[in-house]
Amino acid sequence: MNLYIMRHGPAVERGHTDYPNDNDRPLTPEGKKKVSKIAAGLRTLEITLDAIFSSPLPRARRTAEIVAEALHPRCKFRLTEHLSPDADPAKLLHLLQQQKGAKNLLIVGHEPDLGNLVSLLLTGQPGLAVNFKKGGFCKLSLPALTLDGHATLEWWLPPKILAALG
């Protein structure tokens, strides 16, 4: 199985008066443009997806929608609390394990949770220093969806490179 992991695009800054609740912050207009360019770069890489799972927070949801529209508008799309900040990675993996027959899944979420998830998937331990830039993207291959360190990092691309590919 291939698991693609993406951090949401650039969002309105924390503490903005229009969004006192951090969970409500959307992508900025520039963030939407950047995610569109990143999605075009992903299309150039000919990525195919069976399903996309996203945090329900507006900045992640919109990022996932833009990518879905660019890559595969008819693939399964689902919002899940298991990608919200501070969610339990084991519950996310349980959800993903239920996708019988899926070979290519994308998850869109937040830092530091995505970095922690990658650490668990690659090493079986938290604490590997991985950090997704906004719009950053990686591909892991996994023999099984487990948190025991059996994943392989296939590639990791910063948003600037992905946008340049588009």
HELIX and SHEET records of a PDB file:
HELIX    1   1 ASP A   22  ASP A   24  5                                   3    
HELIX    2   2 PRO A   29  THR A   44  1                                  16    
HELIX    3   3 PRO A   58  LEU A   71  1                                  14    
HELIX    4   4 GLU A   81  LEU A   83  5                                   3    
HELIX    5   5 PRO A   89  GLN A   97  1                                   9    
HELIX    6   6 ASP A  113  THR A  123  1                                  11    
HELIX    7   7 PRO A  159  LEU A  165  1                                   7    
SHEET    1   A 6 LYS A  76  LEU A  79  0                                        
SHEET    2   A 6 ALA A  51  SER A  54  1                                        
SHEET    3   A 6 ASN A 104  GLY A 109  1                                        
SHEET    4   A 6 ASN A   2  ARG A   7  1                                        
SHEET    5   A 6 PHE A 137  SER A 141 -1                                        
SHEET    6   A 6 THR A 152  LEU A 157 -1                                        
END                                                                             
